[in-house]
Amino acid sequence: MAEVEVKKHEGWAELVLNRPDRRNAINGPFGLLLAEHLHALNSDVAIEAILLRGADGCFCSGLDLKEFNADPEPDWMPDFGDIWRSVHRALYETEKPVIAALERFAINGGAALALAADILLVGKNSFLQVGEVQQGMAAPYNLAWLKLRYSEAIISQLTLVGRRFTGEELLRMGVAYATPNDAEVLSSARALMKDLSKYPPGALSRIKRTMRSYVHETADDWFDHTTKYAENMNKPSVVKK
C-alpha cells in the first residue's frame, strides 16, 4: 500500500494521505511520495485543482512518533529535515489550487499541511491544533503558512494558545472556508472540486500565480525566515548567574 495515493477525476485530482493504521501520520517515505505527487500533479495539464485529504475519515495526526523514536532509527531519519522541506516547497510552488478536506483532526505537522491549502474545509466538530508550544517547541512550517495568509492576531491565537480549534471556530476566524457536518466534509469538498474544474482551463492557476507574485521570495527564502528562529528556540537555554 502506497503511503500517499493519487485519484484522478475529470479536471481535478485527490491526493490521499494513506497511512490509516497510523492515523495518516508523517514519516520519511510519506514525505517523499507527497512531494513527488505534488510536482507531478502541478505538471499535469489536465488537472486544474488538487484535493488534499486523509484516508479513512481523518486528516493527519502529525509526526509518527513511534517511528521517530524507534531504535535503531529508520534509514530516512537523517534526511527528514530535507524531506519535509521538500513537501512544503512543493506546496508553495504548486500553481494549482490546493483544497484540503479536514476530517476529525490535523495536529502539529498535520496542521501545517492543512494550513498550506488555499481553501480549507473543516468538519464542524473536527479540529486543527498547532500544539508545539505545549512541548516548548517551535512550529516553523505552521508559522510560515499562517504568516503567508493571516493576521498576527490569528497567528497568535492558533500558535500561542496551542489548543484544539474546532471547525466552527476556524470559520469565525476566517481560516476555514466552510464547515460541513462532519460526515459530509469529503462530499462537500468533492462537490467544490467539481465546480472549480468547470472553470476555463488555466483560470485557477493564473489567479494563484498572480496572488503568489506579491510574495517576492522563493519557497526556501520564505521558510528559512521561520526555521532559523525555530532552530534557536529548540536549543537549550543558558542561564547566566
C-alpha contacts under 8 A as a table, 3 or more apart, distances in Angstrom:
res1	aa1	res2	aa2	distance
2	A	5	E	6.17
2	A	18	N	6.90
3	E	17	L	6.64
3	E	18	N	4.90
3	E	19	R	5.70
3	E	29	P	7.04
3	E	30	F	5.23
3	E	33	L	7.14
4	V	15	L	7.07
4	V	16	V	5.55
4	V	17	L	4.88
4	V	18	N	4.98
4	V	19	R	7.71
4	V	30	F	6.30
4	V	33	L	6.04
4	V	34	L	6.13
5	E	15	L	5.92
5	E	16	V	5.05
5	E	17	L	6.81
5	E	18	N	6.55
6	V	13	A	6.78
6	V	14	E	5.65
6	V	15	L	4.79
6	V	16	V	6.18
6	V	37	H	7.41
7	K	13	A	5.59
7	K	14	E	4.98
7	K	15	L	6.63
7	K	16	V	7.78
8	K	11	G	7.98
8	K	12	W	6.24
8	K	13	A	4.26
8	K	14	E	6.26
9	H	12	W	5.28
9	H	13	A	5.53
9	H	14	E	7.87
10	E	13	A	7.93
10	E	46	A	7.81
10	E	47	I	7.72
10	E	197	S	7.60
11	G	46	A	5.68
11	G	47	I	4.72
11	G	48	E	5.43
11	G	49	A	7.24
11	G	194	K	7.88
11	G	197	S	5.10
11	G	198	K	7.62
12	W	46	A	7.62
12	W	47	I	4.79
12	W	48	E	5.48
12	W	49	A	5.03
12	W	50	I	5.86
12	W	51	L	7.60
12	W	193	M	6.76
12	W	194	K	7.55
12	W	197	S	6.22
13	A	41	L	7.89
13	A	47	I	6.64
13	A	49	A	6.72
13	A	50	I	5.11
13	A	51	L	6.11
14	E	50	I	5.92
14	E	51	L	4.63
14	E	52	L	6.02
14	E	53	R	7.26
15	L	37	H	7.77
15	L	50	I	6.81
15	L	51	L	5.92
15	L	52	L	4.88
15	L	53	R	6.38
16	V	52	L	6.13
16	V	53	R	5.17
16	V	54	G	5.32
16	V	55	A	6.14
17	L	24	N	5.86
17	L	30	F	7.97
17	L	52	L	7.66
17	L	53	R	6.18
17	L	54	G	4.53
17	L	55	A	5.87
17	L	59	F	7.41
17	L	60	C	7.58
18	N	24	N	5.80
18	N	54	G	6.34
18	N	55	A	5.17
19	R	22	R	5.54
19	R	23	R	6.18
19	R	24	N	4.16
19	R	25	A	6.59
19	R	55	A	7.04
20	P	23	R	4.72
20	P	24	N	5.09
20	P	54	G	7.92
20	P	55	A	5.77
20	P	56	D	6.11
21	D	24	N	7.21
22	R	25	A	5.53
22	R	64	D	7.32
23	R	58	C	6.78
23	R	59	F	7.63
23	R	60	C	6.14
23	R	61	S	5.79
24	N	54	G	6.53
24	N	55	A	7.08
24	N	58	C	7.54
24	N	59	F	6.77
24	N	60	C	4.94
24	N	61	S	6.32
24	N	62	G	7.88
25	A	60	C	5.65
25	A	61	S	5.19
25	A	62	G	5.20
25	A	63	L	5.35
25	A	64	D	4.89
25	A	110	G	7.69
26	I	30	F	6.06
26	I	31	G	6.90
26	I	60	C	7.74
26	I	61	S	7.84
26	I	62	G	5.85
26	I	63	L	4.52
26	I	64	D	5.27
26	I	109	G	7.63
26	I	110	G	7.77
27	N	30	F	5.33
27	N	31	G	6.32
27	N	63	L	6.49
27	N	64	D	5.97
27	N	67	E	7.29
27	N	68	F	7.83
27	N	80	F	7.99
28	G	31	G	5.15
28	G	32	L	6.31
28	G	76	W	5.71
28	G	77	M	6.97
28	G	80	F	5.90
28	G	83	I	6.71
28	G	84	W	7.89
29	P	32	L	5.13
29	P	33	L	6.23
29	P	76	W	7.72
30	F	33	L	5.37
30	F	34	L	6.11
31	G	34	L	5.10
31	G	35	A	6.23
31	G	83	I	5.98
31	G	84	W	6.05
31	G	86	S	7.92
31	G	87	V	6.20
32	L	35	A	5.44
32	L	36	E	6.19
32	L	83	I	6.16
32	L	86	S	7.85
32	L	87	V	7.43
33	L	36	E	4.98
33	L	37	H	6.06
34	L	37	H	5.32
34	L	38	L	6.16
34	L	87	V	6.44
35	A	38	L	5.16
35	A	39	H	6.33
35	A	86	S	6.17
35	A	87	V	4.62
35	A	88	H	7.94
35	A	90	A	5.83
35	A	91	L	7.91
36	E	39	H	5.37
36	E	40	A	6.33
37	H	40	A	4.98
37	H	41	L	6.04
38	L	41	L	5.25
38	L	42	N	6.07
38	L	90	A	6.23
38	L	91	L	7.06
38	L	94	T	7.10
39	H	42	N	5.12
39	H	43	S	6.36
39	H	90	A	6.41
39	H	94	T	7.21
40	A	43	S	5.23
40	A	44	D	6.33
41	L	44	D	5.00
41	L	47	I	6.73
41	L	50	I	7.78
42	N	45	V	7.81
42	N	47	I	7.66
42	N	94	T	5.68
42	N	95	E	6.39
42	N	96	K	6.12
44	D	47	I	5.64
45	V	48	E	7.44
47	I	50	I	7.56
47	I	96	K	7.85
48	E	96	K	5.99
48	E	97	P	7.52
48	E	196	L	7.78
48	E	197	S	5.85
48	E	201	P	7.15
48	E	202	G	6.79
48	E	204	L	6.89
48	E	205	S	7.32
49	A	96	K	5.10
49	A	97	P	5.04
49	A	98	V	6.17
49	A	99	I	7.61
49	A	193	M	7.10
49	A	196	L	7.42
49	A	197	S	6.87
49	A	204	L	7.71
50	I	96	K	6.71
50	I	97	P	6.23
50	I	98	V	4.85
50	I	99	I	6.15
50	I	193	M	7.95
51	L	98	V	5.92
51	L	99	I	4.85
51	L	100	A	5.74
51	L	101	A	7.23
51	L	189	A	7.58
51	L	190	R	7.79
51	L	193	M	7.26
52	L	98	V	6.77
52	L	99	I	6.02
52	L	100	A	4.65
52	L	101	A	6.35
52	L	117	A	7.98
53	R	58	C	7.91
53	R	59	F	5.84
53	R	100	A	5.89
53	R	101	A	5.20
53	R	102	L	6.72
53	R	103	E	7.98
54	G	57	G	6.43
54	G	58	C	5.34
54	G	59	F	4.14
54	G	60	C	6.47
54	G	101	A	7.87
54	G	102	L	7.81
54	G	103	E	7.62
55	A	58	C	6.27
55	A	59	F	7.13
57	G	103	E	5.78
57	G	104	R	7.06
58	C	102	L	7.13
58	C	103	E	4.73
58	C	104	R	5.11
58	C	105	F	6.25
59	F	101	A	7.45
59	F	102	L	5.43
59	F	103	E	5.37
59	F	104	R	6.65
59	F	105	F	5.80
59	F	106	A	5.69
59	F	110	G	7.33
60	C	105	F	6.45
60	C	106	A	4.96
60	C	107	I	6.53
60	C	109	G	7.98
60	C	110	G	4.72
60	C	111	A	7.57
61	S	64	D	7.87
61	S	105	F	6.74
61	S	106	A	5.73
61	S	107	I	5.05
61	S	108	N	7.49
61	S	109	G	7.64
61	S	110	G	5.76
62	G	106	A	7.11
62	G	107	I	5.18
62	G	108	N	5.33
62	G	109	G	4.43
62	G	110	G	4.47
62	G	111	A	7.40
63	L	68	F	7.72
63	L	108	N	7.80
63	L	109	G	6.14
63	L	110	G	7.62
64	D	67	E	5.60
64	D	68	F	6.30
65	L	68	F	4.83
65	L	69	N	5.89
66	K	69	N	5.40
66	K	70	A	6.10
67	E	70	A	5.00
67	E	73	E	7.44
67	E	74	P	7.12
68	F	73	E	6.97
68	F	74	P	7.68
68	F	77	M	7.47
69	N	73	E	7.04
70	A	73	E	5.12
70	A	74	P	7.17
73	E	77	M	6.56
74	P	77	M	5.49
75	D	78	P	7.21
76	W	79	D	5.54
76	W	80	F	6.20
77	M	80	F	5.12
78	P	81	G	7.51
79	D	82	D	5.51
79	D	83	I	6.19
80	F	83	I	4.80
80	F	84	W	5.96
81	G	84	W	5.33
81	G	85	R	6.19
82	D	85	R	5.06
82	D	86	S	6.14
83	I	86	S	5.09
83	I	87	V	6.60
84	W	87	V	5.19
84	W	88	H	6.62
85	R	88	H	5.25
85	R	89	R	5.95
86	S	89	R	4.96
86	S	90	A	6.03
87	V	90	A	5.18
87	V	91	L	6.31
88	H	91	L	4.95
88	H	92	Y	6.04
88	H	116	A	7.86
88	H	141	Y	7.73
89	R	92	Y	5.08
89	R	93	E	6.08
89	R	219	A	5.46
89	R	220	D	6.89
90	A	93	E	5.13
90	A	94	T	5.88
91	L	94	T	5.26
91	L	116	A	6.79
92	Y	116	A	7.67
92	Y	219	A	6.09
93	E	219	A	7.00
94	T	97	P	7.51
95	E	205	S	5.29
95	E	206	R	7.95
95	E	208	K	6.26
95	E	209	R	6.19
96	K	204	L	6.84
96	K	205	S	5.16
96	K	208	K	7.28
97	P	117	A	7.67
97	P	118	D	6.05
97	P	119	I	7.90
97	P	204	L	6.75
97	P	205	S	6.80
97	P	208	K	6.85
98	V	116	A	7.99
98	V	117	A	4.99
98	V	118	D	5.35
98	V	119	I	6.68
99	I	117	A	5.42
99	I	118	D	5.89
99	I	119	I	4.75
99	I	120	L	5.85
99	I	121	L	7.64
99	I	189	A	7.66
100	A	114	A	6.03
100	A	117	A	5.70
100	A	118	D	7.90
100	A	119	I	6.39
100	A	120	L	4.95
100	A	121	L	6.13
100	A	189	A	7.76
101	A	120	L	6.38
101	A	121	L	5.08
101	A	122	V	6.24
101	A	185	V	6.26
101	A	186	L	6.08
101	A	189	A	6.13
102	L	105	F	6.59
102	L	106	A	6.86
102	L	114	A	7.09
102	L	120	L	7.20
102	L	121	L	5.97
102	L	122	V	4.70
102	L	123	G	6.59
102	L	126	S	7.19
102	L	127	F	7.92
102	L	185	V	7.27
103	E	106	A	7.92
103	E	122	V	6.33
103	E	123	G	5.85
103	E	126	S	5.86
103	E	127	F	7.97
103	E	182	D	6.84
103	E	185	V	6.59
103	E	186	L	7.83
104	R	123	G	7.03
104	R	125	N	7.32
104	R	126	S	4.23
104	R	127	F	6.24
104	R	182	D	7.60
105	F	126	S	5.54
105	F	127	F	4.85
105	F	128	L	5.71
105	F	129	Q	7.77
106	A	109	G	7.85
106	A	110	G	4.75
106	A	111	A	4.58
106	A	114	A	6.84
106	A	127	F	6.50
106	A	128	L	4.80
106	A	129	Q	6.34
107	I	110	G	4.85
107	I	111	A	4.84
107	I	128	L	5.92
107	I	129	Q	4.84
107	I	130	V	6.20
107	I	131	G	7.24
108	N	111	A	4.96
108	N	112	A	6.51
108	N	129	Q	6.08
108	N	130	V	4.79
108	N	131	G	5.86
108	N	132	E	6.48
108	N	139	A	7.52
108	N	142	N	7.66
109	G	112	A	5.12
109	G	113	L	6.72
109	G	141	Y	7.88
109	G	142	N	7.61
110	G	113	L	5.19
110	G	114	A	6.46
111	A	114	A	5.01
111	A	115	L	6.05
111	A	128	L	5.93
111	A	129	Q	6.30
111	A	130	V	6.31
111	A	142	N	6.89
112	A	115	L	5.09
112	A	116	A	6.08
112	A	141	Y	5.88
112	A	142	N	4.58
112	A	145	W	7.15
113	L	116	A	5.12
113	L	117	A	6.96
114	A	117	A	5.58
114	A	120	L	6.99
115	L	118	D	7.82
115	L	120	L	7.54
115	L	142	N	6.96
115	L	145	W	6.11
115	L	146	L	6.90
116	A	145	W	5.76
117	A	120	L	6.20
119	I	176	A	7.21
119	I	177	Y	6.13
120	L	175	V	7.26
120	L	176	A	5.03
120	L	177	Y	5.49
120	L	178	A	7.19
121	L	176	A	5.74
121	L	177	Y	5.67
121	L	178	A	5.03
121	L	179	T	5.85
121	L	180	P	7.45
121	L	185	V	6.86
121	L	189	A	6.89
122	V	126	S	6.28
122	V	127	F	7.40
122	V	167	G	5.00
122	V	176	A	6.46
122	V	178	A	6.51
122	V	179	T	4.94
122	V	180	P	6.83
122	V	182	D	7.85
122	V	185	V	6.68
123	G	126	S	4.77
123	G	127	F	7.64
123	G	166	T	7.91
123	G	167	G	5.45
123	G	168	E	7.99
123	G	179	T	5.05
123	G	180	P	5.31
123	G	181	N	5.53
123	G	182	D	4.31
123	G	183	A	7.68
123	G	184	E	7.69
123	G	185	V	5.75
124	K	166	T	6.52
124	K	167	G	4.52
124	K	168	E	5.32
124	K	179	T	5.13
124	K	180	P	6.10
124	K	181	N	5.60
124	K	182	D	5.91
125	N	166	T	5.52
125	N	167	G	5.84
125	N	168	E	7.31
125	N	181	N	7.90
125	N	182	D	6.54
126	S	166	T	5.50
126	S	167	G	5.65
126	S	182	D	6.88
127	F	164	R	5.76
127	F	165	F	5.19
127	F	166	T	4.17
127	F	167	G	5.79
128	L	164	R	5.73
128	L	165	F	5.37
128	L	166	T	6.53
128	L	167	G	7.75
129	Q	158	L	7.39
129	Q	162	G	6.40
129	Q	163	R	5.84
129	Q	164	R	4.63
129	Q	165	F	6.22
130	V	133	V	7.76
130	V	139	A	7.37
130	V	142	N	7.20
130	V	158	L	6.23
130	V	159	T	5.60
130	V	162	G	5.38
130	V	163	R	7.12
130	V	164	R	7.71
131	G	134	Q	5.74
131	G	135	Q	7.53
131	G	159	T	6.98
131	G	161	V	7.97
131	G	162	G	4.29
131	G	163	R	6.25
132	E	135	Q	5.34
132	E	136	G	6.50
132	E	137	M	5.11
132	E	138	A	6.03
132	E	139	A	5.95
132	E	159	T	7.81
132	E	162	G	6.97
133	V	136	G	4.91
133	V	137	M	5.41
133	V	138	A	6.45
133	V	139	A	7.67
133	V	159	T	6.95
133	V	160	L	6.50
133	V	161	V	7.82
133	V	162	G	6.11
134	Q	137	M	7.43
134	Q	162	G	6.60
136	G	234	N	7.68
137	M	230	A	7.68
137	M	233	M	6.91
137	M	234	N	5.92
138	A	230	A	5.13
138	A	233	M	6.44
138	A	234	N	6.89
139	A	142	N	5.47
139	A	143	L	6.01
139	A	159	T	7.77
139	A	230	A	7.10
140	P	143	L	5.13
140	P	144	A	6.06
140	P	223	F	7.55
140	P	226	T	5.05
140	P	227	T	5.23
140	P	230	A	6.00
141	Y	144	A	4.91
141	Y	145	W	6.20
141	Y	223	F	6.95
141	Y	226	T	7.33
141	Y	227	T	7.61
142	N	145	W	5.42
142	N	146	L	6.08
143	L	146	L	5.07
143	L	147	K	5.93
143	L	155	I	7.24
143	L	159	T	7.68
143	L	226	T	6.94
144	A	147	K	5.21
144	A	148	L	6.31
144	A	222	W	7.21
144	A	223	F	6.05
144	A	225	H	7.87
144	A	226	T	6.25
145	W	148	L	5.08
145	W	149	R	6.51
146	L	149	R	5.31
146	L	150	Y	5.51
146	L	151	S	7.96
146	L	155	I	6.07
147	K	150	Y	5.71
147	K	151	S	7.08
147	K	152	E	7.48
147	K	155	I	7.16
150	Y	154	I	6.28
150	Y	155	I	6.78
150	Y	175	V	7.96
151	S	154	I	5.42
151	S	155	I	6.37
152	E	155	I	4.93
152	E	156	S	5.94
153	A	156	S	5.21
153	A	157	Q	6.40
154	I	157	Q	5.28
154	I	158	L	6.34
154	I	173	M	7.03
155	I	158	L	5.38
155	I	159	T	5.98
155	I	160	L	7.97
156	S	159	T	5.39
156	S	160	L	5.32
156	S	161	V	7.43
157	Q	160	L	5.74
157	Q	161	V	5.62
157	Q	162	G	7.70
158	L	161	V	6.03
158	L	162	G	5.96
158	L	163	R	7.51
158	L	165	F	7.71
159	T	162	G	5.25
165	F	169	E	6.00
165	F	170	L	6.44
166	T	169	E	5.23
166	T	170	L	6.20
167	G	170	L	5.02
167	G	171	L	6.13
167	G	176	A	7.00
167	G	179	T	5.74
168	E	171	L	5.10
168	E	172	R	6.42
168	E	179	T	6.38
169	E	172	R	5.19
169	E	173	M	6.31
170	L	173	M	5.01
170	L	174	G	6.22
170	L	175	V	5.11
170	L	176	A	5.24
171	L	174	G	5.11
171	L	175	V	5.82
171	L	176	A	4.55
171	L	177	Y	6.41
171	L	178	A	6.49
171	L	179	T	6.87
172	R	175	V	7.67
172	R	176	A	7.95
173	M	176	A	7.60
174	G	177	Y	7.06
176	A	179	T	7.09
179	T	185	V	7.55
180	P	183	A	7.88
180	P	184	E	5.82
180	P	185	V	5.45
180	P	188	S	6.97
181	N	184	E	5.27
181	N	185	V	6.48
182	D	185	V	5.69
183	A	186	L	7.68
184	E	187	S	5.31
184	E	188	S	5.92
185	V	188	S	5.25
185	V	189	A	6.14
186	L	189	A	5.04
186	L	190	R	6.10
187	S	190	R	5.09
187	S	191	A	6.16
188	S	191	A	5.10
188	S	192	L	6.31
189	A	192	L	5.11
189	A	193	M	6.23
190	R	193	M	4.95
190	R	194	K	6.25
191	A	194	K	5.18
191	A	195	D	6.44
192	L	195	D	5.14
192	L	196	L	6.23
193	M	196	L	5.12
193	M	197	S	6.06
194	K	197	S	5.23
194	K	198	K	6.68
195	D	198	K	5.52
195	D	199	Y	7.41
196	L	199	Y	5.72
196	L	204	L	7.97
199	Y	203	A	6.78
199	Y	204	L	7.72
200	P	203	A	5.61
201	P	204	L	7.79
202	G	205	S	5.30
202	G	206	R	6.12
203	A	206	R	5.22
203	A	207	I	6.37
204	L	207	I	5.33
204	L	208	K	6.25
205	S	208	K	5.03
205	S	209	R	5.98
206	R	209	R	5.14
206	R	210	T	6.22
207	I	210	T	5.10
207	I	211	M	6.28
208	K	211	M	5.06
208	K	212	R	6.13
209	R	212	R	5.13
209	R	213	S	6.03
210	T	213	S	5.09
210	T	214	Y	7.18
211	M	214	Y	5.92
211	M	215	V	7.91
212	R	215	V	5.51
213	S	216	H	6.44
217	E	220	D	7.98
217	E	221	D	5.79
217	E	222	W	5.96
218	T	221	D	5.15
218	T	222	W	6.17
219	A	222	W	5.15
219	A	223	F	6.22
220	D	223	F	5.24
220	D	224	D	5.82
221	D	224	D	5.14
221	D	225	H	6.69
222	W	225	H	5.72
222	W	226	T	7.76
223	F	226	T	5.70
223	F	227	T	6.22
224	D	227	T	5.03
224	D	228	K	5.80
225	H	228	K	6.03
225	H	229	Y	7.13
226	T	229	Y	5.40
226	T	230	A	6.16
227	T	230	A	4.79
227	T	231	E	6.15
228	K	231	E	5.30
228	K	232	N	6.73
229	Y	232	N	5.18
229	Y	233	M	6.20
230	A	233	M	4.96
230	A	234	N	6.14
231	E	234	N	5.31
231	E	235	K	6.60
232	N	235	K	5.39
233	M	236	P	7.84
